[in-house]
């Protein structure tokens, strides 16, 4: 069995389109700074409502990348 060491960071992405798009934006931005991301977990989902409709999504994730 191989042994690995991971780095875990918390990131918040936002999107006017969907929660999935907010996650995608967060992952794409973070991968440039921390390297290849191997996994993520959603820890919080928020949104802004305007006139009874969702107008913006914010999704906080924890993302992990492998050191070794």
Biopython code that builds the backbone (N, CA, C, O; Angstrom):
import numpy as np
from Bio.PDB.StructureBuilder import StructureBuilder

atoms = [
    (1, "UNK", "N", (0.841, -1.178, 0.000)),
    (1, "UNK", "CA", (0.000, 0.000, 0.000)),
    (1, "UNK", "C", (0.888, 1.243, 0.000)),
    (1, "UNK", "O", (1.824, 1.330, 0.794)),
    (2, "UNK", "N", (0.612, 2.183, -0.859)),
    (2, "UNK", "CA", (1.406, 3.396, -0.926)),
    (2, "UNK", "C", (0.904, 4.427, 0.094)),
    (2, "UNK", "O", (-0.265, 4.436, 0.479)),
    (3, "UNK", "N", (1.815, 5.277, 0.508)),
    (3, "UNK", "CA", (1.508, 6.315, 1.497)),
    (3, "UNK", "C", (1.588, 7.667, 0.798)),
    (3, "UNK", "O", (2.514, 7.923, 0.029)),
    (4, "UNK", "N", (0.621, 8.523, 1.067)),
    (4, "UNK", "CA", (0.579, 9.839, 0.434)),
    (4, "UNK", "C", (0.398, 10.919, 1.491)),
    (4, "UNK", "O", (-0.112, 10.659, 2.581)),
    (5, "UNK", "N", (0.819, 12.123, 1.157)),
    (5, "UNK", "CA", (0.602, 13.301, 1.990)),
    (5, "UNK", "C", (-0.174, 14.300, 1.146)),
    (5, "UNK", "O", (0.170, 14.544, -0.010)),
    (6, "UNK", "N", (-1.225, 14.878, 1.727)),
    (6, "UNK", "CA", (-2.098, 15.791, 1.001)),
    (6, "UNK", "C", (-2.113, 17.173, 1.643)),
    (6, "UNK", "O", (-1.877, 17.328, 2.841)),
    (7, "UNK", "N", (-2.393, 18.154, 0.826)),
    (7, "UNK", "CA", (-2.649, 19.509, 1.291)),
    (7, "UNK", "C", (-4.147, 19.737, 1.101)),
    (7, "UNK", "O", (-4.700, 19.355, 0.070)),
    (8, "UNK", "N", (-4.815, 20.359, 2.089)),
    (8, "UNK", "CA", (-6.238, 20.656, 1.980)),
    (8, "UNK", "C", (-6.440, 22.153, 2.154)),
    (8, "UNK", "O", (-5.968, 22.735, 3.131)),
    (9, "UNK", "N", (-7.137, 22.778, 1.213)),
    (9, "UNK", "CA", (-7.406, 24.216, 1.278)),
    (9, "UNK", "C", (-8.910, 24.451, 1.168)),
    (9, "UNK", "O", (-9.643, 23.645, 0.596)),
    (10, "UNK", "N", (-9.344, 25.560, 1.723)),
    (10, "UNK", "CA", (-10.750, 25.942, 1.634)),
    (10, "UNK", "C", (-10.888, 27.086, 0.634)),
    (10, "UNK", "O", (-10.144, 28.066, 0.693)),
    (11, "UNK", "N", (-11.836, 26.955, -0.276)),
    (11, "UNK", "CA", (-12.007, 27.917, -1.368)),
    (11, "UNK", "C", (-13.499, 28.181, -1.535)),
    (11, "UNK", "O", (-14.316, 27.277, -1.357)),
    (12, "UNK", "N", (-13.855, 29.414, -1.875)),
    (12, "UNK", "CA", (-15.244, 29.744, -2.186)),
    (12, "UNK", "C", (-15.322, 30.248, -3.615)),
    (12, "UNK", "O", (-14.643, 31.203, -3.992)),
    (13, "UNK", "N", (-16.165, 29.587, -4.409)),
    (13, "UNK", "CA", (-16.402, 30.006, -5.788)),
    (13, "UNK", "C", (-17.787, 30.613, -5.901)),
    (13, "UNK", "O", (-18.664, 30.317, -5.090)),
    (14, "UNK", "N", (-17.989, 31.447, -6.886)),
    (14, "UNK", "CA", (-19.306, 32.058, -7.077)),
    (14, "UNK", "C", (-19.690, 32.018, -8.549)),
    (14, "UNK", "O", (-18.839, 31.961, -9.436)),
    (15, "UNK", "N", (-21.014, 32.052, -8.781)),
    (15, "UNK", "CA", (-21.525, 32.008, -10.149)),
    (15, "UNK", "C", (-22.964, 32.497, -10.172)),
    (15, "UNK", "O", (-23.730, 32.219, -9.249)),
    (16, "UNK", "N", (-23.334, 33.220, -11.212)),
    (16, "UNK", "CA", (-24.745, 33.589, -11.373)),
    (16, "UNK", "C", (-25.561, 32.452, -11.989)),
    (16, "UNK", "O", (-26.789, 32.524, -12.031)),
    (17, "UNK", "N", (-24.881, 31.395, -12.472)),
    (17, "UNK", "CA", (-25.562, 30.345, -13.225)),
    (17, "UNK", "C", (-26.029, 29.159, -12.383)),
    (17, "UNK", "O", (-27.192, 28.764, -12.464)),
    (18, "UNK", "N", (-25.118, 28.579, -11.562)),
    (18, "UNK", "CA", (-25.487, 27.384, -10.807)),
    (18, "UNK", "C", (-24.458, 27.110, -9.707)),
    (18, "UNK", "O", (-23.353, 27.653, -9.716)),
    (19, "UNK", "N", (-24.851, 26.255, -8.763)),
    (19, "UNK", "CA", (-23.907, 25.849, -7.724)),
    (19, "UNK", "C", (-22.775, 25.019, -8.330)),
    (19, "UNK", "O", (-21.626, 25.145, -7.908)),
    (20, "UNK", "N", (-23.087, 24.173, -9.316)),
    (20, "UNK", "CA", (-22.052, 23.385, -9.992)),
    (20, "UNK", "C", (-21.022, 24.293, -10.665)),
    (20, "UNK", "O", (-19.822, 24.021, -10.616)),
    (21, "UNK", "N", (-21.488, 25.355, -11.284)),
    (21, "UNK", "CA", (-20.576, 26.281, -11.939)),
    (21, "UNK", "C", (-19.705, 26.999, -10.913)),
    (21, "UNK", "O", (-18.535, 27.271, -11.183)),
    (22, "UNK", "N", (-20.255, 27.309, -9.746)),
    (22, "UNK", "CA", (-19.471, 27.944, -8.678)),
    (22, "UNK", "C", (-18.352, 27.004, -8.219)),
    (22, "UNK", "O", (-17.224, 27.449, -8.003)),
    (23, "UNK", "N", (-18.651, 25.710, -8.069)),
    (23, "UNK", "CA", (-17.629, 24.729, -7.702)),
    (23, "UNK", "C", (-16.581, 24.633, -8.794)),
    (23, "UNK", "O", (-15.383, 24.626, -8.509)),
    (24, "UNK", "N", (-17.015, 24.559, -10.024)),
    (24, "UNK", "CA", (-16.090, 24.451, -11.161)),
    (24, "UNK", "C", (-15.135, 25.644, -11.201)),
    (24, "UNK", "O", (-13.934, 25.476, -11.415)),
    (25, "UNK", "N", (-15.665, 26.833, -10.997)),
    (25, "UNK", "CA", (-14.819, 28.039, -11.012)),
    (25, "UNK", "C", (-13.788, 28.010, -9.889)),
    (25, "UNK", "O", (-12.630, 28.374, -10.092)),
    (26, "UNK", "N", (-14.212, 27.577, -8.709)),
    (26, "UNK", "CA", (-13.288, 27.488, -7.573)),
    (26, "UNK", "C", (-12.166, 26.501, -7.859)),
    (26, "UNK", "O", (-10.999, 26.793, -7.599)),
    (27, "UNK", "N", (-12.516, 25.331, -8.395)),
    (27, "UNK", "CA", (-11.512, 24.305, -8.690)),
    (27, "UNK", "C", (-10.533, 24.766, -9.764)),
    (27, "UNK", "O", (-9.328, 24.547, -9.643)),
    (28, "UNK", "N", (-11.043, 25.397, -10.805)),
    (28, "UNK", "CA", (-10.165, 25.867, -11.884)),
    (28, "UNK", "C", (-9.193, 26.934, -11.382)),
    (28, "UNK", "O", (-8.016, 26.918, -11.741)),
    (29, "UNK", "N", (-9.675, 27.849, -10.562)),
    (29, "UNK", "CA", (-8.809, 28.905, -10.039)),
    (29, "UNK", "C", (-7.761, 28.334, -9.087)),
    (29, "UNK", "O", (-6.594, 28.722, -9.139)),
    (30, "UNK", "N", (-8.174, 27.421, -8.228)),
    (30, "UNK", "CA", (-7.251, 26.862, -7.236)),
    (30, "UNK", "C", (-6.193, 25.963, -7.861)),
    (30, "UNK", "O", (-5.061, 25.914, -7.380)),
    (31, "UNK", "N", (-6.545, 25.261, -8.916)),
    (31, "UNK", "CA", (-5.582, 24.328, -9.515)),
    (31, "UNK", "C", (-4.358, 25.057, -10.055)),
    (31, "UNK", "O", (-3.278, 24.470, -10.135)),
    (32, "UNK", "N", (-4.506, 26.309, -10.420)),
    (32, "UNK", "CA", (-3.360, 27.093, -10.874)),
    (32, "UNK", "C", (-2.409, 27.439, -9.748)),
    (32, "UNK", "O", (-1.214, 27.617, -9.982)),
    (33, "UNK", "N", (-2.924, 27.538, -8.510)),
    (33, "UNK", "CA", (-2.086, 27.900, -7.370)),
    (33, "UNK", "C", (-1.537, 26.700, -6.610)),
    (33, "UNK", "O", (-0.378, 26.709, -6.195)),
    (34, "UNK", "N", (-2.363, 25.661, -6.423)),
    (34, "UNK", "CA", (-1.931, 24.553, -5.570)),
    (34, "UNK", "C", (-1.583, 23.295, -6.359)),
    (34, "UNK", "O", (-1.208, 22.282, -5.769)),
    (35, "UNK", "N", (-1.701, 23.348, -7.653)),
    (35, "UNK", "CA", (-1.377, 22.183, -8.477)),
    (35, "UNK", "C", (-2.592, 21.307, -8.713)),
    (35, "UNK", "O", (-3.719, 21.714, -8.430)),
    (36, "UNK", "N", (-2.370, 20.109, -9.230)),
    (36, "UNK", "CA", (-3.486, 19.223, -9.567)),
    (36, "UNK", "C", (-4.316, 18.856, -8.331)),
    (36, "UNK", "O", (-3.784, 18.348, -7.344)),
    (37, "UNK", "N", (-5.594, 19.114, -8.398)),
    (37, "UNK", "CA", (-6.503, 18.779, -7.301)),
    (37, "UNK", "C", (-7.020, 17.371, -7.515)),
    (37, "UNK", "O", (-7.453, 17.018, -8.612)),
    (38, "UNK", "N", (-6.974, 16.564, -6.457)),
    (38, "UNK", "CA", (-7.381, 15.163, -6.559)),
    (38, "UNK", "C", (-8.769, 14.906, -6.013)),
    (38, "UNK", "O", (-9.404, 13.928, -6.408)),
    (39, "UNK", "N", (-9.266, 15.748, -5.117)),
    (39, "UNK", "CA", (-10.602, 15.540, -4.553)),
    (39, "UNK", "C", (-11.122, 16.862, -4.002)),
    (39, "UNK", "O", (-10.360, 17.805, -3.790)),
    (40, "UNK", "N", (-12.431, 16.914, -3.776)),
    (40, "UNK", "CA", (-13.031, 18.070, -3.110)),
    (40, "UNK", "C", (-14.280, 17.623, -2.369)),
    (40, "UNK", "O", (-14.870, 16.585, -2.669)),
    (41, "UNK", "N", (-14.671, 18.444, -1.383)),
    (41, "UNK", "CA", (-15.927, 18.236, -0.677)),
    (41, "UNK", "C", (-16.617, 19.590, -0.515)),
    (41, "UNK", "O", (-15.963, 20.591, -0.221)),
    (42, "UNK", "N", (-17.906, 19.622, -0.701)),
    (42, "UNK", "CA", (-18.680, 20.846, -0.519)),
    (42, "UNK", "C", (-18.977, 21.000, 0.965)),
    (42, "UNK", "O", (-19.510, 20.083, 1.590)),
    (43, "UNK", "N", (-18.636, 22.156, 1.534)),
    (43, "UNK", "CA", (-18.868, 22.380, 2.958)),
    (43, "UNK", "C", (-19.959, 23.405, 3.234)),
    (43, "UNK", "O", (-20.528, 23.426, 4.325)),
    (44, "UNK", "N", (-20.253, 24.253, 2.255)),
    (44, "UNK", "CA", (-21.278, 25.275, 2.469)),
    (44, "UNK", "C", (-21.814, 25.757, 1.123)),
    (44, "UNK", "O", (-21.061, 25.922, 0.163)),
    (45, "UNK", "N", (-23.104, 25.976, 1.071)),
    (45, "UNK", "CA", (-23.734, 26.528, -0.131)),
    (45, "UNK", "C", (-24.597, 27.706, 0.291)),
    (45, "UNK", "O", (-25.423, 27.593, 1.197)),
    (46, "UNK", "N", (-24.396, 28.834, -0.375)),
    (46, "UNK", "CA", (-25.174, 30.042, -0.090)),
    (46, "UNK", "C", (-25.669, 30.617, -1.408)),
    (46, "UNK", "O", (-25.163, 30.279, -2.478)),
    (47, "UNK", "N", (-26.650, 31.479, -1.317)),
    (47, "UNK", "CA", (-27.126, 32.132, -2.526)),
    (47, "UNK", "C", (-27.729, 33.482, -2.210)),
    (47, "UNK", "O", (-28.079, 33.783, -1.069)),
    (48, "UNK", "N", (-27.840, 34.276, -3.239)),
    (48, "UNK", "CA", (-28.476, 35.586, -3.138)),
    (48, "UNK", "C", (-29.791, 35.509, -3.890)),
    (48, "UNK", "O", (-29.843, 35.014, -5.016)),
    (49, "UNK", "N", (-30.851, 35.998, -3.271)),
    (49, "UNK", "CA", (-32.180, 35.962, -3.880)),
    (49, "UNK", "C", (-32.607, 37.386, -4.220)),
    (49, "UNK", "O", (-32.493, 38.296, -3.399)),
    (50, "UNK", "N", (-33.094, 37.560, -5.430)),
    (50, "UNK", "CA", (-33.574, 38.855, -5.880)),
    (50, "UNK", "C", (-34.960, 38.662, -6.498)),
    (50, "UNK", "O", (-35.112, 37.912, -7.463)),
    (51, "UNK", "N", (-35.950, 39.325, -5.953)),
    (51, "UNK", "CA", (-37.330, 39.228, -6.421)),
    (51, "UNK", "C", (-37.826, 37.784, -6.473)),
    (51, "UNK", "O", (-38.500, 37.375, -7.418)),
    (52, "UNK", "N", (-37.471, 37.014, -5.425)),
    (52, "UNK", "CA", (-37.946, 35.646, -5.308)),
    (52, "UNK", "C", (-37.214, 34.610, -6.148)),
    (52, "UNK", "O", (-37.609, 33.444, -6.166)),
    (53, "UNK", "N", (-36.160, 35.011, -6.839)),
    (53, "UNK", "CA", (-35.405, 34.081, -7.687)),
    (53, "UNK", "C", (-33.930, 34.100, -7.293)),
    (53, "UNK", "O", (-33.403, 35.116, -6.841)),
    (54, "UNK", "N", (-33.282, 32.958, -7.474)),
    (54, "UNK", "CA", (-31.853, 32.882, -7.188)),
    (54, "UNK", "C", (-31.110, 33.725, -8.217)),
    (54, "UNK", "O", (-31.253, 33.533, -9.424)),
    (55, "UNK", "N", (-30.314, 34.663, -7.710)),
    (55, "UNK", "CA", (-29.565, 35.509, -8.637)),
    (55, "UNK", "C", (-28.068, 35.227, -8.603)),
    (55, "UNK", "O", (-27.345, 35.620, -9.518)),
    (56, "UNK", "N", (-27.594, 34.548, -7.556)),
    (56, "UNK", "CA", (-26.160, 34.265, -7.469)),
    (56, "UNK", "C", (-25.919, 33.138, -6.475)),
    (56, "UNK", "O", (-26.599, 33.042, -5.453)),
    (57, "UNK", "N", (-24.943, 32.284, -6.782)),
    (57, "UNK", "CA", (-24.553, 31.168, -5.934)),
    (57, "UNK", "C", (-23.157, 31.409, -5.375)),
    (57, "UNK", "O", (-22.301, 31.969, -6.059)),
    (58, "UNK", "N", (-22.922, 30.984, -4.123)),
    (58, "UNK", "CA", (-21.591, 30.927, -3.526)),
    (58, "UNK", "C", (-21.446, 29.543, -2.900)),
    (58, "UNK", "O", (-22.283, 29.137, -2.094)),
    (59, "UNK", "N", (-20.405, 28.829, -3.260)),
    (59, "UNK", "CA", (-20.186, 27.483, -2.742)),
    (59, "UNK", "C", (-18.769, 27.395, -2.181)),
    (59, "UNK", "O", (-17.792, 27.689, -2.870)),
    (60, "UNK", "N", (-18.679, 26.984, -0.918)),
    (60, "UNK", "CA", (-17.379, 26.797, -0.279)),
    (60, "UNK", "C", (-17.030, 25.313, -0.322)),
    (60, "UNK", "O", (-17.846, 24.451, 0.004)),
    (61, "UNK", "N", (-15.790, 25.041, -0.737)),
    (61, "UNK", "CA", (-15.325, 23.659, -0.829)),
    (61, "UNK", "C", (-13.993, 23.523, -0.101)),
    (61, "UNK", "O", (-13.284, 24.506, 0.114)),
    (62, "UNK", "N", (-13.667, 22.299, 0.270)),
    (62, "UNK", "CA", (-12.327, 21.939, 0.697)),
    (62, "UNK", "C", (-11.769, 21.074, -0.424)),
    (62, "UNK", "O", (-12.401, 20.107, -0.849)),
    (63, "UNK", "N", (-10.587, 21.430, -0.894)),
    (63, "UNK", "CA", (-9.968, 20.717, -2.015)),
    (63, "UNK", "C", (-8.604, 20.187, -1.583)),
    (63, "UNK", "O", (-7.879, 20.830, -0.824)),
    (64, "UNK", "N", (-8.275, 19.004, -2.085)),
    (64, "UNK", "CA", (-7.010, 18.384, -1.708)),
    (64, "UNK", "C", (-6.118, 18.106, -2.898)),
    (64, "UNK", "O", (-6.581, 17.705, -3.966)),
    (65, "UNK", "N", (-4.819, 18.329, -2.693)),
    (65, "UNK", "CA", (-3.825, 17.979, -3.698)),
    (65, "UNK", "C", (-2.731, 17.161, -3.019)),
    (65, "UNK", "O", (-2.478, 17.325, -1.826)),
    (66, "UNK", "N", (-2.092, 16.291, -3.770)),
    (66, "UNK", "CA", (-1.102, 15.378, -3.192)),
    (66, "UNK", "C", (0.301, 15.966, -3.265)),
    (66, "UNK", "O", (0.713, 16.480, -4.305)),
    (67, "UNK", "N", (1.029, 15.888, -2.162)),
    (67, "UNK", "CA", (2.438, 16.278, -2.120)),
    (67, "UNK", "C", (3.327, 15.133, -2.597)),
    (67, "UNK", "O", (4.214, 15.327, -3.428)),
    (68, "UNK", "N", (3.083, 13.959, -2.070)),
    (68, "UNK", "CA", (3.954, 12.796, -2.324)),
    (68, "UNK", "C", (3.114, 11.636, -2.807)),
    (68, "UNK", "O", (3.646, 10.560, -3.080)),
]
sb = StructureBuilder()
sb.init_structure("model")
sb.init_model(0)
sb.init_chain("A")
sb.init_seg("    ")
for serial, (resi, resn, name, xyz) in enumerate(atoms, 1):
    if name == "N":
        sb.init_residue(resn, " ", resi, " ")
    sb.init_atom(name, np.array(xyz, "f"), 0.0, 1.0, " ", f" {name:<3s}", serial, name[0])
structure = sb.get_structure()
